[in-house]
């Protein structure tokens, strides 16, 4: 007969248990050595099963809100979750925040705010996360700049040079009055 001698070598899954093997007569010489069972027997024990947690993966984003994941398994050998019964499984994912990759996103420059002379062009600047506070550690580009426009300017041509004698004469020429553009 075979009698269990020790605890199962595993506390969460399959293992082996040392056993004492004796000949039924009590004298080993009475039994065939080739028929002797192994001095250990397979066993299964789930009494020590607990969740094994992996390391958290990096956040899924470099700027703003994202998620991160980790492995969650019942026991080192990843046995069925019911063997960790009585203890709720820890979360395998959670929300996370990251800001190291935040940067300013720049819109296109708008047209100069005047059509003749000096003016200002503006553009929209926003943090890539949607919150300017999250780009606080990054130098913000200019949102306005000077411009000079001439498309709406009109000019007057100077009249032809006159002599002192002509100064009293009317401002006309043979072709008619001086052109104003």
LOMI-125122 format. One line per field, with one value per atom (N, C-alpha, C): residue number from 1; atom name; residue in one letter; y, z, x. Coordinates in steps of 0.2 Angstrom, whole numbers, plus 2048, in hexadecimal, padded with zeros to 3 digits. Atoms other than C-alpha are relative to their C-alpha. Layout:
N
nr c(NUM_...)
atom c(CA_...)
rest c(a_...)
Y c(Y_...)
Z c(Z_...)
X c(X_...)
//
This chain:
181
nr c(1_1_1_2_2_2_3_3_3_4_4_4_5_5_5_6_6_6_7_7_7_8_8_8_9_9_9_10_10_10_11_11_11_12_12_12_13_13_13_14_14_14_15_15_15_16_16_16_17_17_17_18_18_18_19_19_19_20_20_20_21_21_21_22_22_22_23_23_23_24_24_24_25_25_25_26_26_26_27_27_27_28_28_28_29_29_29_30_30_30_31_31_31_32_32_32_33_33_33_34_34_34_35_35_35_36_36_36_37_37_37_38_38_38_39_39_39_40_40_40_41_41_41_42_42_42_43_43_43_44_44_44_45_45_45_46_46_46_47_47_47_48_48_48_49_49_49_50_50_50_51_51_51_52_52_52_53_53_53_54_54_54_55_55_55_56_56_56_57_57_57_58_58_58_59_59_59_60_60_60_61_61_61_62_62_62_63_63_63_64_64_64_65_65_65_66_66_66_67_67_67_68_68_68_69_69_69_70_70_70_71_71_71_72_72_72_73_73_73_74_74_74_75_75_75_76_76_76_77_77_77_78_78_78_79_79_79_80_80_80_81_81_81_82_82_82_83_83_83_84_84_84_85_85_85_86_86_86_87_87_87_88_88_88_89_89_89_90_90_90_91_91_91_92_92_92_93_93_93_94_94_94_95_95_95_96_96_96_97_97_97_98_98_98_99_99_99_100_100_100_101_101_101_102_102_102_103_103_103_104_104_104_105_105_105_106_106_106_107_107_107_108_108_108_109_109_109_110_110_110_111_111_111_112_112_112_113_113_113_114_114_114_115_115_115_116_116_116_117_117_117_118_118_118_119_119_119_120_120_120_121_121_121_122_122_122_123_123_123_124_124_124_125_125_125_126_126_126_127_127_127_128_128_128_129_129_129_130_130_130_131_131_131_132_132_132_133_133_133_134_134_134_135_135_135_136_136_136_137_137_137_138_138_138_139_139_139_140_140_140_141_141_141_142_142_142_143_143_143_144_144_144_145_145_145_146_146_146_147_147_147_148_148_148_149_149_149_150_150_150_151_151_151_152_152_152_153_153_153_154_154_154_155_155_155_156_156_156_157_157_157_158_158_158_159_159_159_160_160_160_161_161_161_162_162_162_163_163_163_164_164_164_165_165_165_166_166_166_167_167_167_168_168_168_169_169_169_170_170_170_171_171_171_172_172_172_173_173_173_174_174_174_175_175_175_176_176_176_177_177_177_178_178_178_179_179_179_180_180_180_181_181_181)
atom c(N_CA_C_N_CA_C_N_CA_C_N_CA_C_N_CA_C_N_CA_C_N_CA_C_N_CA_C_N_CA_C_N_CA_C_N_CA_C_N_CA_C_N_CA_C_N_CA_C_N_CA_C_N_CA_C_N_CA_C_N_CA_C_N_CA_C_N_CA_C_N_CA_C_N_CA_C_N_CA_C_N_CA_C_N_CA_C_N_CA_C_N_CA_C_N_CA_C_N_CA_C_N_CA_C_N_CA_C_N_CA_C_N_CA_C_N_CA_C_N_CA_C_N_CA_C_N_CA_C_N_CA_C_N_CA_C_N_CA_C_N_CA_C_N_CA_C_N_CA_C_N_CA_C_N_CA_C_N_CA_C_N_CA_C_N_CA_C_N_CA_C_N_CA_C_N_CA_C_N_CA_C_N_CA_C_N_CA_C_N_CA_C_N_CA_C_N_CA_C_N_CA_C_N_CA_C_N_CA_C_N_CA_C_N_CA_C_N_CA_C_N_CA_C_N_CA_C_N_CA_C_N_CA_C_N_CA_C_N_CA_C_N_CA_C_N_CA_C_N_CA_C_N_CA_C_N_CA_C_N_CA_C_N_CA_C_N_CA_C_N_CA_C_N_CA_C_N_CA_C_N_CA_C_N_CA_C_N_CA_C_N_CA_C_N_CA_C_N_CA_C_N_CA_C_N_CA_C_N_CA_C_N_CA_C_N_CA_C_N_CA_C_N_CA_C_N_CA_C_N_CA_C_N_CA_C_N_CA_C_N_CA_C_N_CA_C_N_CA_C_N_CA_C_N_CA_C_N_CA_C_N_CA_C_N_CA_C_N_CA_C_N_CA_C_N_CA_C_N_CA_C_N_CA_C_N_CA_C_N_CA_C_N_CA_C_N_CA_C_N_CA_C_N_CA_C_N_CA_C_N_CA_C_N_CA_C_N_CA_C_N_CA_C_N_CA_C_N_CA_C_N_CA_C_N_CA_C_N_CA_C_N_CA_C_N_CA_C_N_CA_C_N_CA_C_N_CA_C_N_CA_C_N_CA_C_N_CA_C_N_CA_C_N_CA_C_N_CA_C_N_CA_C_N_CA_C_N_CA_C_N_CA_C_N_CA_C_N_CA_C_N_CA_C_N_CA_C_N_CA_C_N_CA_C_N_CA_C_N_CA_C_N_CA_C_N_CA_C_N_CA_C_N_CA_C_N_CA_C_N_CA_C_N_CA_C_N_CA_C_N_CA_C_N_CA_C_N_CA_C_N_CA_C_N_CA_C_N_CA_C_N_CA_C_N_CA_C_N_CA_C_N_CA_C_N_CA_C_N_CA_C_N_CA_C_N_CA_C_N_CA_C_N_CA_C_N_CA_C_N_CA_C_N_CA_C_N_CA_C_N_CA_C_N_CA_C_N_CA_C_N_CA_C)
rest c(x_x_x_x_x_x_x_x_x_x_x_x_x_x_x_x_x_x_x_x_x_x_x_x_x_x_x_x_x_x_x_x_x_x_x_x_x_x_x_x_x_x_x_x_x_x_x_x_x_x_x_x_x_x_x_x_x_x_x_x_x_x_x_x_x_x_x_x_x_x_x_x_x_x_x_x_x_x_x_x_x_x_x_x_x_x_x_x_x_x_x_x_x_x_x_x_x_x_x_x_x_x_x_x_x_x_x_x_x_x_x_x_x_x_x_x_x_x_x_x_x_x_x_x_x_x_x_x_x_x_x_x_x_x_x_x_x_x_x_x_x_x_x_x_x_x_x_x_x_x_x_x_x_x_x_x_x_x_x_x_x_x_x_x_x_x_x_x_x_x_x_x_x_x_x_x_x_x_x_x_x_x_x_x_x_x_x_x_x_x_x_x_x_x_x_x_x_x_x_x_x_x_x_x_x_x_x_x_x_x_x_x_x_x_x_x_x_x_x_x_x_x_x_x_x_x_x_x_x_x_x_x_x_x_x_x_x_x_x_x_x_x_x_x_x_x_x_x_x_x_x_x_x_x_x_x_x_x_x_x_x_x_x_x_x_x_x_x_x_x_x_x_x_x_x_x_x_x_x_x_x_x_x_x_x_x_x_x_x_x_x_x_x_x_x_x_x_x_x_x_x_x_x_x_x_x_x_x_x_x_x_x_x_x_x_x_x_x_x_x_x_x_x_x_x_x_x_x_x_x_x_x_x_x_x_x_x_x_x_x_x_x_x_x_x_x_x_x_x_x_x_x_x_x_x_x_x_x_x_x_x_x_x_x_x_x_x_x_x_x_x_x_x_x_x_x_x_x_x_x_x_x_x_x_x_x_x_x_x_x_x_x_x_x_x_x_x_x_x_x_x_x_x_x_x_x_x_x_x_x_x_x_x_x_x_x_x_x_x_x_x_x_x_x_x_x_x_x_x_x_x_x_x_x_x_x_x_x_x_x_x_x_x_x_x_x_x_x_x_x_x_x_x_x_x_x_x_x_x_x_x_x_x_x_x_x_x_x_x_x_x_x_x_x_x_x_x_x_x_x_x_x_x_x_x_x_x_x_x_x_x_x_x_x_x_x_x_x_x_x_x_x_x_x_x_x_x_x_x_x_x_x_x_x_x_x_x_x_x_x_x_x_x_x_x_x_x_x_x_x_x_x_x_x_x_x_x_x_x_x_x_x_x)
Y c(7FA_800_806_7FA_812_805_7FB_81F_807_7F9_832_802_7FF_838_808_7F9_84B_804_7FB_85A_800_7FF_85D_805_7FB_866_806_7F9_873_802_7FD_87E_803_7FD_884_7FD_804_877_7F9_807_866_800_801_85F_7F9_807_84F_800_801_848_7FA_806_83D_7FB_805_82C_7FB_806_81D_7FA_806_80D_7FA_806_7FD_7F9_806_7EB_7FE_802_7E4_7FC_804_7D7_804_7FC_7E4_7FF_802_7DC_802_7FE_7E4_7FA_806_7D3_7FC_804_7CC_803_7FD_7D8_800_7FF_7D9_807_7F9_7E8_804_7FD_7EB_803_7FE_7EE_805_7FB_7FA_807_7F9_80B_805_7FA_81C_802_7FE_823_807_7F9_833_7FF_801_835_807_7FA_843_803_7FD_84F_807_7FA_85F_804_7FC_86D_807_7F9_87E_805_7FC_884_807_7FA_891_804_7FC_898_808_7F9_8AB_803_7FC_8B8_802_7FE_8BB_806_7FA_8CC_802_7FE_8D2_807_7F9_8E3_804_7FC_8F1_802_7FE_8F5_808_7F9_907_803_7FD_913_800_801_911_807_7F9_924_803_7FC_930_807_7F9_93F_800_800_93F_7FA_806_931_7FA_806_91F_7FA_806_90D_7FD_805_901_7FA_807_8EE_7FC_805_8E0_7F9_807_8CD_7FF_802_8C6_7F8_807_8B3_7FD_804_8A7_7FB_804_89F_800_800_89D_7FC_804_890_802_7FD_89A_7FB_804_88E_803_7FD_891_805_7FA_8A1_7FD_802_897_7FD_803_890_806_7FA_8A2_803_7FE_8A3_803_7FD_8AE_807_7FA_8BC_803_7FD_8C8_801_800_8C8_808_7F9_8D8_803_7FD_8E4_7FE_801_8E0_806_7F9_8F2_805_7FA_903_806_7FA_915_803_7FD_91F_806_7F9_930_801_7FF_934_807_7FA_945_802_7FF_943_801_7FF_943_805_7FA_952_805_7FB_95F_805_7FB_96F_7FF_801_96D_807_7F9_97D_800_7FF_982_805_7FB_98C_807_7F9_99E_803_7FD_9A8_806_7FA_9B7_806_7FA_9C7_804_7FD_9D1_807_7FA_9E0_7FF_801_9E2_805_7FB_9F1_803_7FE_9F4_7FB_805_9EC_7FD_803_9DF_7FA_806_9CE_7FA_807_9BC_7FC_804_9B0_7F8_807_99D_7FD_803_991_7FB_805_987_7FC_805_978_7FB_806_96A_7FA_807_959_7FC_804_952_803_7FD_95F_805_7FB_968_803_7FC_976_7FF_801_972_7FA_805_962_801_7FE_96B_805_7FB_976_800_800_970_800_800_972_808_7F9_984_800_7FF_98A_805_7FC_991_806_7FA_9A2_7FF_801_9A4_806_7FA_9B5_802_7FD_9BE_806_7FA_9CE_7FE_801_9D0_807_7FA_9DD_7FE_802_9DD_806_7FA_9E8_7FF_801_9E0_805_7FB_9ED_807_7F9_9FC_803_7FC_A0A_805_7FB_A16_806_7FA_A28_801_7FF_A2B_808_7F9_A3B_804_7FC_A49_801_7FF_A4D_806_7FB_A59_807_7F9_A6C_805_7FB_A7B_806_7FA_A8B_803_7FC_A93_7FC_804_A84_7FF_801_A84_803_7FC_A90_7FD_802_A87_7FA_806_A79_7FA_807_A67_7FC_804_A62_7FF_801_A5C_800_800_A5B_7FA_806_A4A_800_7FF_A50_800_7FF_A50_7FA_805_A46_7FA_806_A34_7FE_802_A2E_7F8_807_A1B_7FE)
Z c(800_800_800_801_7FD_805_7FB_80B_7FF_801_809_806_7FB_812_801_800_80E_7FD_804_808_7F9_807_7F6_7FE_801_7EE_7FD_803_7E6_805_7FC_7EF_7FB_805_7DF_7F9_806_7D2_801_800_7CE_803_7FD_7D8_801_7FE_7E0_807_7F9_7F1_802_7FE_7F9_804_7FD_7FE_803_7FE_808_7FD_803_7FF_804_7FC_809_7FC_802_804_804_7FC_80A_806_7FA_815_805_7FC_81C_7FF_802_815_7F9_807_805_7FC_803_801_7FD_803_7FE_7FA_806_7F0_7FB_806_7DE_7FF_800_7DD_7F9_806_7CB_800_7FF_7D1_805_7FB_7DE_7FD_802_7DC_801_7FF_7DB_807_7F9_7EC_800_7FF_7E7_7FB_804_7E0_7FE_802_7D6_805_7FC_7E0_7FD_802_7DD_806_7FA_7EA_7FE_802_7E7_806_7FA_7F9_801_800_7F6_7FA_806_7E6_802_7FF_7E5_7F9_806_7D7_7FF_801_7CF_7FB_804_7C7_7FD_804_7B9_801_800_7B8_7FC_804_7B1_7FA_806_79F_800_800_79A_7FE_802_798_7F8_808_786_7FD_803_783_803_7FE_785_803_7FE_788_801_7FE_791_804_7FD_797_7FC_804_792_804_7FC_799_800_7FF_79F_802_7FF_7A1_804_7FD_7AB_800_800_7AB_807_7FA_7B9_7FF_800_7BC_807_7FA_7C9_801_7FE_7D0_7FB_804_7C8_7FA_806_7BC_7FC_803_7B7_800_800_7BD_7FF_801_7BB_805_7FC_7C3_806_7FB_7CE_806_7FB_7D8_804_7FC_7DE_803_7FD_7E4_807_7FA_7F2_800_801_7EC_7F9_807_7DE_7FD_804_7D0_800_801_7D0_7F9_807_7C1_7FB_805_7B1_7FC_804_7AA_805_7FC_7B1_7FC_803_7AB_802_7FE_7AB_7FD_803_7A7_7FF_802_79E_7FD_802_79A_7FC_802_794_7F8_808_781_7FE_802_782_7FC_804_775_7FE_803_76E_7F9_807_75E_7FE_803_753_7FA_806_747_7FB_805_737_802_7FF_737_7FD_803_734_7FC_804_727_805_7FC_72D_801_7FE_736_7FD_803_72B_7F8_807_718_7FE_802_718_806_7FA_724_804_7FB_733_804_7FC_73C_804_7FC_745_7FD_802_740_806_7FA_74D_7FD_801_74E_807_7FA_75A_802_7FD_766_805_7FB_770_802_7FD_77B_7FC_803_772_804_7FB_782_800_7FF_781_806_7FA_791_800_800_790_806_7FA_7A2_7FF_801_79C_7FC_805_790_804_7FC_79E_800_7FF_79E_7F9_807_78B_7FD_803_783_7FB_804_77B_7FA_806_769_800_801_764_7FD_803_761_7FB_804_758_7FD_802_74D_7FB_804_743_7F9_808_731_7FD_804_724_7FA_806_717_7FB_805_707_7FB_805_6FE_800_7FF_704_7FF_800_702_7F9_806_6F5_801_800_6F0_7FB_804_6E8_7FD_804_6DA_802_7FF_6DD_7FA_806_6D1_7FD_803_6C4_803_7FD_6CA_7FC_802_6C8_801_7FF_6C6_804_7FC_6D0_7FC_804_6C2_7FF_801_6C0_807_7F9_6D3_800_7FF_6D1_7FB_806_6C1_803_7FE_6C3_7FF_800_6C6_7FA_806_6B4_7FC_805_6A6_7F9_807_693_800_800_697_804_7FB_6A4_807_7F9_6B7_801_7FD_6C0_802_7FF_6C2_808_7F9_6D4_7FF_800_6D6_807)
X c(804_800_804_7FC_805_7FC_803_802_804_7FD_804_804_7FB_813_801_7FE_814_7FA_804_80A_801_800_807_806_7FB_816_7FE_803_80B_7FA_805_7FF_7FB_805_7F6_801_800_7F5_803_7FE_7FD_807_7F9_80C_801_7FF_812_801_800_811_805_7FC_81E_7FC_804_817_805_7FC_81D_7FD_802_81C_803_7FE_81C_7FD_803_819_7FB_805_809_801_7FE_811_805_7FC_81C_808_7F9_82C_801_7FF_833_802_7FD_83B_7FA_806_829_7FD_803_825_805_7FC_82B_802_7FE_836_7FE_802_831_7F9_807_81F_7FF_800_824_7FE_802_81A_806_7FB_824_7FF_801_827_7FD_804_81D_7FA_807_80B_7FE_803_803_7FB_805_7F9_7FE_802_7EF_7FD_802_7ED_7FF_801_7E5_7FF_801_7E5_804_7FB_7F3_7FF_800_7ED_7FE_801_7EE_802_7FF_7EE_808_7F9_7FF_7FF_800_801_806_7FA_80C_801_7FE_814_7FB_804_80A_804_7FD_80D_800_800_811_7F9_807_802_800_801_7FA_801_7FF_7FD_806_7FA_80C_7FD_803_800_7F9_807_7F0_7FE_803_7E4_801_800_7E7_7FF_801_7E7_807_7FA_7F4_7FD_802_7F3_805_7FB_7FB_7FD_803_7F9_7FD_803_7EE_7FF_801_7EF_7FF_801_7E9_806_7FA_7F9_806_7FA_80A_7FF_802_804_7FA_806_7F5_7FB_805_7E8_7F9_807_7D5_7FF_802_7CF_7FC_804_7C3_804_7FB_7D2_802_7FF_7D4_7FA_807_7C2_801_800_7BE_804_7FD_7C9_7FF_801_7C4_806_7FA_7D0_802_7FD_7DB_7FF_801_7D8_806_7FB_7E2_801_7FF_7E0_7FE_802_7DE_802_7FF_7DE_807_7FA_7EE_801_7FF_7F5_807_7F9_805_800_7FF_80C_807_7F9_81E_800_800_818_7FC_804_80D_804_7FC_811_7FA_805_809_7FF_802_7FF_7FE_801_7FF_7FB_804_7F1_804_7FD_7F4_800_800_7F8_7FA_806_7E8_803_7FE_7E9_801_7FE_7F0_7FA_806_7E3_7FF_801_7E5_802_7FE_7E6_805_7FB_7F2_803_7FC_800_802_7FE_806_7FA_805_7FB_803_7FE_7FB_7FC_803_7F8_800_801_7F2_7FF_801_7F1_7FE_802_7E9_806_7FB_7F5_7FD_803_7EF_805_7FC_7F7_7FD_802_7F6_7FB_804_7ED_7F9_806_7DF_800_800_7E4_807_7FA_7F1_804_7FC_7F6_805_7FB_7FE_806_7FA_80A_804_7FD_810_807_7F8_822_803_7FE_823_7FF_801_827_7FA_806_817_802_7FE_81A_7FC_804_814_7F9_806_802_7FE_801_804_806_7FA_810_7FE_801_812_7FF_801_80D_7FF_801_80D_7FC_804_7FF_800_800_7FE_7FA_805_7EF_7FA_805_7E3_802_7FD_7EE_7FE_801_7EA_806_7FB_7F7_7FE_801_7F7_806_7FA_803_802_7FE_80D_7FF_801_809_807_7FA_816_804_7FC_824_7FD_803_81E_806_7FC_828_7FD_804_825_7FB_804_81D_7F9_806_811_7FC_802_80E_7F9_807_7FF_7FB_805_7F8_7FC_804_7EB_804_7FD_7F0_7FE_802_7ED_805_7FB_7F7_7FC_803_7F4_7FB_804_7ED_7FA_805_7E1_802_7FE_7E1_805_7FC_7EE_7FD_803_7EA_801_800_7E6_7FE_801_7E7_7FE)
//
